[in-house]
Amino acid sequence: MTPGTECVIRAAAPADAGAIARLAAELARHVRDPDPRLSGAYLEAQLFSAEPWAQCLVAEVRGLVAGYLTYCKQRCLYFFVRTTGTRNGAKCATVADRGACWL
């Protein structure tokens, strides 16, 4: 990050769902795992319903969502669709098994 650039950590909002879905897909590509095929509409329904299955924070830089953290009793968004193995994502997989994931 450029010196003097502020990063704000805040609770995710329904309007962030599309950006979170894109970041989850980028993480899957980076560790060479299948695309999680998450849509913004699906995440909005899951994260912001009356009984959400996960909580989410986002990192915002210059008004754009640059990262996210999910925490829940289940697995993170990216690992939610995974069933076996870790490959290159071993560190994130360990954290995801405890209910958190970051990008």
Kinemage of the C-alpha trace (Angstrom):
@kinemage 1
@onewidth
@group {chain A} dominant
@subgroup {mainchain}
@vectorlist {calphas} color= white
{ca met a 1} P 0.000 0.000 0.000
{ca thr a 2} L 1.232 3.486 -0.794
{ca pro a 3} L 2.397 5.468 2.263
{ca gly a 4} L -0.405 7.714 3.450
{ca thr a 5} L -3.105 5.493 1.944
{ca glu a 6} L -5.638 4.687 4.613
{ca cys a 7} L -7.149 1.235 4.949
{ca val a 8} L -10.456 1.129 6.788
{ca ile a 9} L -11.716 -2.101 8.358
{ca arg a 10} L -15.504 -2.131 8.717
{ca ala a 11} L -18.466 -4.454 8.880
{ca ala a 12} L -19.508 -5.621 5.442
{ca ala a 13} L -22.723 -4.214 4.025
{ca pro a 14} L -25.126 -5.794 1.521
{ca ala a 15} L -23.692 -3.558 -1.217
{ca asp a 16} L -20.269 -5.256 -0.690
{ca ala a 17} L -21.527 -8.761 -1.587
{ca gly a 18} L -20.454 -8.584 -5.246
{ca ala a 19} L -16.931 -7.444 -4.355
{ca ile a 20} L -16.624 -10.172 -1.714
{ca ala a 21} L -17.709 -12.815 -4.263
{ca arg a 22} L -15.094 -11.546 -6.746
{ca leu a 23} L -12.349 -11.626 -4.098
{ca ala a 24} L -13.310 -15.181 -3.084
{ca ala a 25} L -13.027 -16.249 -6.740
{ca glu a 26} L -9.617 -14.534 -7.009
{ca leu a 27} L -8.399 -16.434 -3.950
{ca ala a 28} L -9.564 -19.738 -5.450
{ca arg a 29} L -7.719 -18.967 -8.707
{ca his a 30} L -4.590 -17.934 -6.802
{ca val a 31} L -4.361 -21.264 -4.965
{ca arg a 32} L -5.462 -23.176 -8.094
{ca asp a 33} L -8.727 -24.424 -6.671
{ca pro a 34} L -12.103 -24.579 -8.420
{ca asp a 35} L -14.114 -21.399 -8.788
{ca pro a 36} L -16.509 -21.253 -5.804
{ca arg a 37} L -19.193 -19.835 -8.148
{ca leu a 38} L -20.545 -17.435 -5.556
{ca ser a 39} L -22.826 -14.662 -6.748
{ca gly a 40} L -23.276 -11.338 -5.043
{ca ala a 41} L -26.989 -12.068 -4.666
{ca tyr a 42} L -26.298 -15.412 -2.971
{ca leu a 43} L -23.807 -13.869 -0.548
{ca glu a 44} L -26.118 -10.986 0.217
{ca ala a 45} L -28.872 -13.454 1.136
{ca gln a 46} L -26.501 -15.594 3.239
{ca leu a 47} L -24.549 -12.849 5.033
{ca phe a 48} L -27.308 -10.318 5.642
{ca ser a 49} L -30.385 -12.433 6.361
{ca ala a 50} L -32.193 -12.476 9.710
{ca glu a 51} L -29.989 -15.464 10.685
{ca pro a 52} L -26.700 -15.132 8.738
{ca trp a 53} L -24.396 -18.174 8.622
{ca ala a 54} L -21.284 -15.953 8.804
{ca gln a 55} L -20.149 -12.493 9.780
{ca cys a 56} L -17.920 -10.496 7.459
{ca leu a 57} L -15.530 -7.567 7.697
{ca val a 58} L -14.068 -5.770 4.690
{ca ala a 59} L -10.890 -3.781 4.177
{ca glu a 60} L -11.603 -0.657 2.165
{ca val a 61} L -8.923 1.394 0.400
{ca arg a 62} L -9.851 4.588 -1.429
{ca gly a 63} L -13.511 3.639 -1.202
{ca leu a 64} L -13.040 0.182 -2.785
{ca val a 65} L -13.283 -3.209 -1.075
{ca ala a 66} L -9.718 -4.550 -1.175
{ca gly a 67} L -10.085 -7.566 1.134
{ca tyr a 68} L -12.440 -9.437 3.396
{ca leu a 69} L -12.534 -11.593 6.505
{ca thr a 70} L -15.342 -14.005 7.249
{ca tyr a 71} L -15.838 -15.670 10.569
{ca cys a 72} L -18.364 -18.299 11.463
{ca lys a 73} L -18.862 -21.748 12.940
{ca gln a 74} L -18.592 -23.214 9.446
{ca arg a 75} L -15.914 -22.701 6.792
{ca cys a 76} L -15.112 -19.436 5.037
{ca leu a 77} L -16.740 -18.416 1.739
{ca tyr a 78} L -13.937 -19.783 -0.401
{ca phe a 79} L -13.713 -23.100 1.451
{ca phe a 80} L -17.483 -23.406 1.862
{ca val a 81} L -17.675 -25.356 -1.416
{ca arg a 82} L -14.471 -27.371 -0.893
{ca thr a 83} L -14.660 -30.897 0.370
{ca thr a 84} L -11.081 -32.251 0.403
{ca gly a 85} L -7.400 -31.305 0.558
{ca thr a 86} L -5.620 -27.981 0.746
{ca arg a 87} L -2.975 -27.785 -2.024
{ca asn a 88} L -1.328 -24.348 -1.973
{ca gly a 89} L -3.864 -22.872 0.467
{ca ala a 90} L -2.620 -24.791 3.523
{ca lys a 91} L -2.273 -21.728 5.751
{ca cys a 92} L -5.709 -20.385 4.853
{ca ala a 93} L -7.210 -23.870 5.135
{ca thr a 94} L -5.952 -24.150 8.712
{ca val a 95} L -7.530 -20.815 9.558
{ca ala a 96} L -10.712 -21.658 7.631
{ca asp a 97} L -11.168 -24.809 9.678
{ca arg a 98} L -11.405 -22.538 12.704
{ca gly a 99} L -14.027 -20.386 11.010
{ca ala a 100} L -12.050 -17.478 9.534
{ca cys a 101} L -10.532 -16.658 6.183
{ca trp a 102} L -8.875 -13.580 4.791
{ca leu a 103} L -7.720 -12.216 1.441
